[in-house]
Amino acid sequence: MVSKFDKKHVVSIKDFTREEINEILDIAKDMKEIAIGNKIDNSLNGKILGTLFFEPSTRTRLSFESAMKRLGGTCIGFARPGTSSVKKGETLADTIQVIASYVDIIVLRHPQEGAARLAAKFSEKPILNAGDGAGQHPTQTLLDLFTIKEEKGEIKNKKIGIAGDLKYGRTVHSLTHALSMYECDLTFIAPNALQIPDEIIKDIDRLGINYKKVENIKDVLSELDVLYMTRIQRERFPSEDEYLEVAETYNVKKNMLDNVNENLIIMHPLPRVDEISADVDETKHARYFQQAANGVPIRMALLKLLTEGYDE
C-alpha cells in the first residue's frame, strides 16, 4: 500500500506508472464500504474541497462531493462559471490562486485543453483534473480501470473495444493510454471522421500494443472482454441525416448480444443518449451504472492521498 503519495496534483494519467495506478485501485477497494455508508471514516474532517466546474457535470461533480463528505470533509464551489468572477473577466490563474487560499484541495473542469496543467502551476494546493477540453480526464480513467479490475479480476491482456467519438472524447484519450500500460488488445470502433487521433496511435505503437480500427461494432463484438461505449456527438456532423446514419451503427441493442463472450461487460462513462438501448440494462453484461458508482471510492482514495497520504 501507499504510505506516502508523491504526487501533488492529478492532471494526466500519463503522470502515473502502472504500479502507482495499482496502488490507487487497491486503496479504492478499501474505500468501497465507506463509499456506500456501511463504514464511517471522518479522516478529512475540517478539510474543504473546492469544486470549480466551468462545464456541466453530474456524475463527476456529485461523486467528488459525495467522496469528500463520506470522509468527513466539506465542499464549496460553483457548477456554472456565470456565477463566478470569470464572468467579469478574471483569469483562470487568478481564480485558482484565490480559491487555493480558501480550500485544501481543488477539483477543476474546464473547456480548454491544458487548463488543469496551467492551474497546477499557480496552485499551492492539490489540483484534480475533472476534464479539460479534449485533453485528459484522469479520474474517469481510474474509475474505469477499477471497474474492469473489479469485474474481471485483472486488467492486463484483456480484449477491449472502444466505440463512438474517439477523436474528441477526452475520456477515450486517457483510457487508451492507461490500457496500453496493461498491454490490453485494443479495438477502436468509429467512423473514419471520428477515429482515434494519430498522436495517440503513435504512443501505443511505441509501446508495441496490438490494436485495430473498425467501423462496425457487430464485426468485433463477439471477440471482446469489454465494450466501452461513448456518445457520438451530433454537433460534429454537417447534417442531421449524416448523424442519424452513423448513430444507428453505433447503437448496442439487446438482440446483438446473443453470441457475445458470456462474460462480456459493457461500460459507458455516461450520459448516454441512444448508443445503448434501455433493453441492455437488464442483461448481465451492463456495468455502466456500477461504473458510475465506482467514481466515489476512486475519488475518495485520491482525496485521502493528496491531503494526508495513506496508511493501511
FENLIN-V525975 format. One record per residue. N is the residue number from 1. RES is the residue in one small letter. SS is DSSP state (H for helix, E for strand, L for the rest). PHI is phi in whole degrees, -180 to 180 (none if undefined). OMEGA is omega as a letter, one per 20 degrees, with the letter a starting at -180 (999 if undefined). Layout:
# FENLIN-V525975
N;RES;SS;PHI;OMEGA + N;RES;SS;PHI;OMEGA
This chain:
# FENLIN-V525975
1;m;L;none;r + 2;v;L;-78;r + 3;s;L;-106;r + 4;k;L;-142;a + 5;f;L;-87;a + 6;d;L;-98;r + 7;k;L;-97;r + 8;k;L;-88;a + 9;h;L;-129;r + 10;v;E;-121;a + 11;v;L;-107;a + 12;s;L;-142;r + 13;i;H;-65;r + 14;k;H;-68;r + 15;d;H;-81;a + 16;f;L;-114;r + 17;t;L;-88;r + 18;r;H;-62;a + 19;e;H;-65;r + 20;e;H;-66;r + 21;i;H;-62;r + 22;n;H;-59;r + 23;e;H;-66;r + 24;i;H;-64;r + 25;l;H;-63;r + 26;d;H;-65;r + 27;i;H;-67;r + 28;a;H;-59;r + 29;k;H;-61;r + 30;d;H;-64;a + 31;m;H;-84;a + 32;k;H;-58;a + 33;e;H;-69;r + 34;i;H;-70;a + 35;a;H;-63;r + 36;i;L;-103;r + 37;g;L;86;r + 38;n;L;-80;r + 39;k;L;-131;a + 40;i;L;-109;r + 41;d;L;-142;r + 42;n;L;-107;a + 43;s;L;-66;r + 44;l;L;-105;r + 45;n;L;-57;a + 46;g;L;93;r + 47;k;L;-89;a + 48;i;E;-124;r + 49;l;E;-100;r + 50;g;E;-98;a + 51;t;E;-108;a + 52;l;E;-111;a + 53;f;E;-112;r + 54;f;L;-87;r + 55;e;L;-132;a + 56;p;L;-62;r + 57;s;L;-160;r + 58;t;L;-114;a + 59;r;H;-63;a + 60;t;H;-64;a + 61;r;H;-64;a + 62;l;H;-70;r + 63;s;H;-71;r + 64;f;H;-64;a + 65;e;H;-66;r + 66;s;H;-62;a + 67;a;H;-59;a + 68;m;H;-65;a + 69;k;H;-72;r + 70;r;H;-63;r + 71;l;L;-97;r + 72;g;L;90;a + 73;g;L;-91;r + 74;t;E;-129;a + 75;c;E;-132;r + 76;i;E;-135;r + 77;g;E;153;r + 78;f;E;-143;r + 79;a;L;-110;r + 80;r;L;-138;a + 81;p;H;-62;r + 82;g;H;-64;r + 83;t;H;-95;a + 84;s;L;-113;a + 85;s;H;-73;r + 86;v;H;-58;r + 87;k;H;-62;r + 88;k;H;-89;r + 89;g;L;104;r + 90;e;L;-65;r + 91;t;L;-75;r + 92;l;H;-61;r + 93;a;H;-58;r + 94;d;H;-68;r + 95;t;H;-58;a + 96;i;H;-64;a + 97;q;H;-64;r + 98;v;H;-71;a + 99;i;H;-62;r + 100;a;H;-61;r + 101;s;L;-81;a + 102;y;L;-102;a + 103;v;L;-131;r + 104;d;L;-102;a + 105;i;E;-159;a + 106;i;E;-125;r + 107;v;E;-107;a + 108;l;E;-125;r + 109;r;E;-119;a + 110;h;E;-148;a + 111;p;L;-73;a + 112;q;L;-96;r + 113;e;L;-62;a + 114;g;L;94;a + 115;a;H;-62;a + 116;a;H;-67;r + 117;r;H;-64;r + 118;l;H;-62;a + 119;a;H;-59;a + 120;a;H;-63;r + 121;k;H;-69;a + 122;f;H;-106;a + 123;s;L;-114;r + 124;e;L;-82;r + 125;k;L;-105;a + 126;p;E;-59;r + 127;i;E;-110;r + 128;l;E;-111;a + 129;n;E;-78;r + 130;a;E;-102;r + 131;g;E;119;r + 132;d;E;-132;r + 133;g;L;56;r + 134;a;L;-92;a + 135;g;L;-84;a + 136;q;L;-119;r + 137;h;L;-143;a + 138;p;H;-65;a + 139;t;H;-73;r + 140;q;H;-64;r + 141;t;H;-61;a + 142;l;H;-64;r + 143;l;H;-71;r + 144;d;H;-65;r + 145;l;H;-62;r + 146;f;H;-61;r + 147;t;H;-63;r + 148;i;H;-61;a + 149;k;H;-65;r + 150;e;H;-64;a + 151;e;H;-85;a + 152;k;H;-108;a + 153;g;L;88;r + 154;e;L;-156;a + 155;i;L;-104;a + 156;k;L;-56;r + 157;n;L;68;r + 158;k;L;-73;r + 159;k;E;-93;a + 160;i;E;-124;r + 161;g;E;-101;r + 162;i;E;-118;a + 163;a;E;-124;r + 164;g;L;118;a + 165;d;L;-87;a + 166;l;L;-92;a + 167;k;L;-80;a + 168;y;L;-104;a + 169;g;L;-77;a + 170;r;H;-65;r + 171;t;H;-59;a + 172;v;H;-65;a + 173;h;H;-64;r + 174;s;H;-65;a + 175;l;H;-65;a + 176;t;H;-59;r + 177;h;H;-61;a + 178;a;H;-65;a + 179;l;H;-65;r + 180;s;H;-64;r + 181;m;H;-66;r + 182;y;L;-102;r + 183;e;L;57;r + 184;c;L;-75;r + 185;d;E;-90;a + 186;l;E;-108;r + 187;t;E;-123;a + 188;f;E;-99;a + 189;i;E;-114;a + 190;a;L;-165;r + 191;p;L;-65;a + 192;n;H;-53;a + 193;a;H;-68;a + 194;l;H;-122;a + 195;q;L;-72;a + 196;i;L;-59;a + 197;p;L;-63;a + 198;d;H;-60;a + 199;e;H;-66;r + 200;i;H;-76;r + 201;i;H;-60;r + 202;k;H;-62;r + 203;d;H;-63;a + 204;i;H;-76;r + 205;d;H;-63;r + 206;r;H;-63;a + 207;l;L;-87;r + 208;g;L;71;a + 209;i;L;-83;r + 210;n;L;-74;r + 211;y;E;-155;r + 212;k;E;-150;r + 213;k;E;-115;r + 214;v;E;-137;a + 215;e;L;-108;a + 216;n;L;-125;r + 217;i;H;-58;a + 218;k;H;-60;a + 219;d;H;-68;a + 220;v;L;-129;a + 221;l;H;-57;a + 222;s;H;-71;a + 223;e;H;-89;a + 224;l;L;-92;r + 225;d;L;-90;a + 226;v;E;-138;r + 227;l;E;-111;a + 228;y;E;-107;a + 229;m;E;-90;r + 230;t;L;-134;a + 231;r;L;-78;r + 232;i;L;-77;a + 233;q;L;-88;a + 234;r;H;-54;a + 235;e;H;-68;a + 236;r;H;-84;a + 237;f;L;-108;a + 238;p;L;-70;a + 239;s;L;-145;r + 240;e;H;-64;a + 241;d;H;-63;r + 242;e;H;-65;r + 243;y;H;-62;a + 244;l;H;-63;r + 245;e;H;-64;r + 246;v;H;-73;a + 247;a;H;-60;r + 248;e;H;-65;r + 249;t;H;-69;a + 250;y;L;-108;r + 251;n;L;-122;r + 252;v;E;-98;r + 253;k;L;-117;a + 254;k;H;-57;a + 255;n;H;-71;r + 256;m;H;-86;a + 257;l;L;-100;a + 258;d;L;-64;a + 259;n;L;-115;a + 260;v;L;-84;r + 261;n;L;-53;a + 262;e;L;-55;a + 263;n;L;-102;r + 264;l;L;-56;r + 265;i;E;-117;r + 266;i;E;-111;a + 267;m;E;-120;r + 268;h;E;-163;a + 269;p;L;-71;a + 270;l;L;62;j + 271;p;L;-79;r + 272;r;L;-97;r + 273;v;L;-113;r + 274;d;L;-133;a + 275;e;L;-79;r + 276;i;E;-129;a + 277;s;L;-67;a + 278;a;H;-61;a + 279;d;H;-70;r + 280;v;H;-73;a + 281;d;L;-57;a + 282;e;L;-85;a + 283;t;L;-87;r + 284;k;L;-73;a + 285;h;L;-86;a + 286;a;E;-71;r + 287;r;L;-133;a + 288;y;H;-69;r + 289;f;H;-76;r + 290;q;H;-65;r + 291;q;H;-57;r + 292;a;H;-63;r + 293;a;H;-63;a + 294;n;H;-67;r + 295;g;H;-63;a + 296;v;H;-71;r + 297;p;H;-63;r + 298;i;H;-64;a + 299;r;H;-74;r + 300;m;H;-62;r + 301;a;H;-58;a + 302;l;H;-68;r + 303;l;H;-61;r + 304;k;H;-65;a + 305;l;H;-63;a + 306;l;H;-78;a + 307;t;H;-102;a + 308;e;H;-145;a + 309;g;L;74;a + 310;y;L;-147;r + 311;d;L;-124;a + 312;e;L;-69;999
